[in-house]
């Protein structure tokens, strides 16, 4: 129960890494605002089941991460609940693989809007609640692509590099308020995003890891749990690679 009696906001919580984070946070006692783009019967049923099993509350919030006004409305809904927010996990995002010369300005804007700008706008609202109580943990899900500069990932990697830079700057700005800000940089992970990669690229990337396998969403979620709980109380401004030793 590492997060007992805490409240967390998790974006992109209905699948992949976000769903794994929601699950492990619930199992460790956290109440959760589960943010997703669209509702579904399956996700509603899943939230109901895990909420009952773990004796915690889950409040779903649906909005389009590409729409600034919807993001602001969602943030105000969270703030109007008059509950403290102890943890914010900025996980929502999209992937994009293309050569730099084949990337259109429309696609660049879409990737940055969802992977970077939406996260920053939501965080600006949520951090106000953390400042009031002089504590909080913000966890930004970046990517190893934001560090390594892989071919074919210039736009996606740049959006995640922006997340990493913002993480370090936010940590410097918010430390006086007792707020920690860290990032996780996953490597190749078994999620729906793998469908954007060819089998050959997946095989080659797996072979570049020291563990010779792709990661599981649960393994990324465990890193998020560490950064969210008090075990990491002296950790801030860091980028934790969870990538199986990707070289």
Helices and strands as residue ranges (DSSP letters): E 7-10, H 16-27, E 31-36, H 41-54, E 58-62, H 68-80, E 87-90, G 100-102, H 105-112, I 113-117, H 118-133, E 136-141, H 145-148, H 154-174, G 175-177, E 179-186, G 192-196, H 199-207, H 217-228, G 230-232, E 239-242
